[in-house]
Amino acid sequence: MRAYAARTRANADQFAAVLEDIATNGLPSVEDCTPWEELREAHLARLAAQRPAVA
């Protein structure tokens, strides 16, 4: 339970830092961003590597 709480706090801190950066500097330009499709595919590849499908 403590590990879960620590991860949750760390995630909240990271999210707050991103929001603070956006509030301070505004959103980045489109050219500096990674399309969400690429992010999704990379995340799915990481998940597949962690838990390969059972034949």
VENGI-V538798 format. One record per backbone hydrogen bond with DSSP energy under -0.5 kcal/mol. NH is the residue of the N-H (numbers start at 1). CO is the residue of the C=O. E is the energy in kcal/mol with one decimal. If there is no record, write none. Layout:
NH | CO | E
NH | CO | E
//
This chain:
5 | 1 | -2.4
6 | 2 | -2.4
7 | 3 | -2.4
8 | 4 | -2.6
9 | 5 | -2.4
10 | 6 | -2.4
11 | 7 | -2.6
12 | 8 | -2.4
13 | 9 | -2.6
14 | 10 | -2.3
15 | 11 | -2.4
16 | 12 | -2.5
17 | 13 | -2.1
18 | 14 | -1.9
19 | 15 | -2.4
20 | 16 | -2.5
21 | 17 | -2.2
22 | 18 | -2.4
23 | 19 | -2.5
24 | 20 | -2.2
25 | 21 | -3.2
26 | 22 | -2.5
32 | 29 | -1.1
33 | 30 | -1.3
38 | 35 | -0.6
39 | 35 | -1.7
40 | 36 | -2.8
41 | 37 | -2.4
42 | 38 | -2.3
43 | 39 | -2.3
44 | 40 | -2.7
45 | 41 | -2.1
46 | 42 | -2.1
47 | 43 | -2.4
48 | 44 | -2.4
49 | 45 | -2.0
50 | 46 | -1.8
51 | 47 | -2.0
//
